[in-house]
Amino acid sequence: MNRFRLIKQLIFHEGQELFPYDDATGKPPVLKGKLTIGIGRNLTDRGLSEDETMYLLNNDITIIEMALSASHPWWINLGEARQHVMLDMCFNMGITRFNRFKRTIEFIKLGEYEAAADEMLNSKWAKQVGKRAVRLSTMMRTDTFPKEFL
């Protein structure tokens, strides 16, 4: 799998923020003090560097790969674009919510990619993420990448 391409895809879908934000509003969180993490890292004023966000992203991708391998060991035999679809969906919603897509997952496992793509689009998630779902369902159907990810 081409991790560089996956990173480009996830940044395209998720964006890259160096300072904390509320994912429901897209605005900075309302706090009484400074948002802090680790050993006194002031995220409110200092944020993260791009290198730090890439380090965190790579760790998150590894965690998702391990979760997918534990739940669906066959996923690693899919074509690269289809692997990216599963990783992208898990990145977006987490493995627990992804695993609720039982029909989609079963269709993918059976190699019925048209049906899997249709199931993806026929979901509350697709309505929530809009064009992301359309892009990912096309990738599932064709096992190809859109130009944005090349």
Stockholm file with secondary structure:
# STOCKHOLM 1.0

chainA/1-150         MNRFRLIKQLIFHEGQELFPYDDATGKPPVLKGKLTIGIGRNLTDRGLSEDETMYLLNNDITIIEMALSASHPWWINLGEARQHVMLDMCFNMGITRFNRFKRTIEFIKLGEYEAAADEMLNSKWAKQVGKRAVRLSTMMRTDTFPKEFL
#=GR chainA/1-150 SS CCHHHHHHHHHHHHCCCSSCCCTTTSSCCCCSSCCEETTTEETTTTCCCHHHHHHHHHHHHHHHHHHHHHHCGGGGGSCHHHHHHHHHHHHHHCHHHHTTCHHHHHHHHHTCHHHHHHHHHSSHHHHHHTHHHHHHHHHHHHSCCCGGGC
#=GC SS_cons         CCHHHHHHHHHHHHCCCSSCCCTTTSSCCCCSSCCEETTTEETTTTCCCHHHHHHHHHHHHHHHHHHHHHHCGGGGGSCHHHHHHHHHHHHHHCHHHHTTCHHHHHHHHHTCHHHHHHHHHSSHHHHHHTHHHHHHHHHHHHSCCCGGGC
//
